[in-house]
Amino acid sequence: MSGNKSYMIIFRNEAPQAEIDSKIREVENKGGKIGQKFESGILRGFAATMSDDEANQLKALTEGGSHPHIEYIEPDQTMKTM
């Protein structure tokens, strides 16, 4: 796939692990590559390299907080603390 970028898919704290695992398989089945997984008390989810189209489809599910398990999806980027 051309134009792939890295995105963070972050789940709500109460999301079942089975839902996260299911979304990982879905992304992989569509050609995405899973990077880092986040499994702390403050951040649950994963980073994935995928097409903009796939990311936009996932984002559409979360608009207005409508997805019961996904909190948000955003481009993966380096964060700095000061």
DRENRO-256070 format. One record per residue: residue in three letters; z negated, y, x negated of N, C-alpha, C in turn. Coordinates in steps of 0.05 Angstrom, whole numbers, plus 5000, padded with zeros to 4 digits. Atoms other than C-alpha are relative to their C-alpha. Layout:
# DRENRO-256070
AlaZYXZYXZYX/...
# end
This chain:
# DRENRO-256070
Met500049764983500050005000500050254982/Ser500049765015501650684974498250205014/Gly501749804988497051274985497349915007/Asn502750104994490650874986498050194987/Lys502249845011484151254976497449855005/Ser502750134996476851064972498550165021/Tyr501649894978472551185033497349865001/Met502750124995465251075049499849965030/Ile500550074972463750725115497049955002/Ile502950014999456550845132499149935029/Phe501050114974452850475188497350125007/Arg502649914990447050675231497949804990/Asn502150175011440350395207499549755017/Glu500550234982439749935268502449825003/Ala497650174999446749635258499449724990/Pro500450275009446448875253501749954975/Gln498650075024448448595185502749865007/Ala497650144991453548165222502350195006/Glu498049794993457148795246501250124974/Ile499149895026457549065174501849794987/Asp498450215012460148395149502749975014/Ser497650024985465248375205502050224993/Lys498349775007467849065188501149974972/Ile499150055027468348875114502449805002/Arg497850204998472648265133502550135013/Glu497849864987476948705179501550174980/Val498749835020478349205123501549834980/Glu498750175019479948645075502549875012/Asn497750134987484548295125502450195004/Lys497849804998488548945131500950114973/Gly499149935027489448985056498250194984/Gly501949835014483549425038498449854979/Lys501750115022479249304976497250115002/Ile502849924997471749314982498950064972/Gly501349925026468049684926497049955002/Gln502950024999460649824925499049965028/Lys501450044974456149584981497350154998/Phe502449844999450250025002498149855019/Glu501950154984444149645027497150104996/Ser502749895003438250115019499050095028/Gly501249914975433550375072501250265010/Ile498949744991437151045073503050005002/Leu497150015000444350825065501049725003/Arg498950274995447750205095502950025005/Gly497150004995455150075089501449924974/Phe498450085023460550015037502250214994/Ala497749845008466050374999502449815000/Ala497550164999473150135009502450174994/Thr497549875005479950314983501949905022/Met498250074978484750335042501950235005/Ser498049794993490550715071498750225017/Asp501049784983489451385105500249925029/Asp499750094972492051065169497749835009/Glu502250184993486750525168497450165002/Ala502449834999481251035152500050175025/Asn499949834976483651485208499549845026/Gln500650174977483450905257497049955003/Leu502950035000476250775237498550265008/Lys501249744993474551515241500150065030/Ala499649954971477351545312497949865016/Leu502150154986472251025332497350145000/Thr502749875004466451465309499850285011/Glu500049724991468452135339497950045022/Gly502149944980462752445377497849815001/Gly502150195001458051905355500449765019/Ser499450204979461551415402499849714990/His500250285009461250795357497149924999/Pro502850084999454850395368498849934973/His501150095026454250185295500850174976/Ile499149845023458350635249499050285004/Glu501149734999454951295233502350204993/Tyr497849825007460851625196501749864978/Ile498250085021466751525150501050254986/Glu499149775015468552005095501249924974/Pro498950075027472552025030497749964980/Asp502050055021468551734972500450214979/Gln499849795021466952264920497550004984/Thr502349985017462352394863498250225009/Met502049804992455952754882498350074976/Lys501749905022451853174833497550125012/Thr502549864992444653394838499550224979/Met500649785017442154034809497150024995/
# end
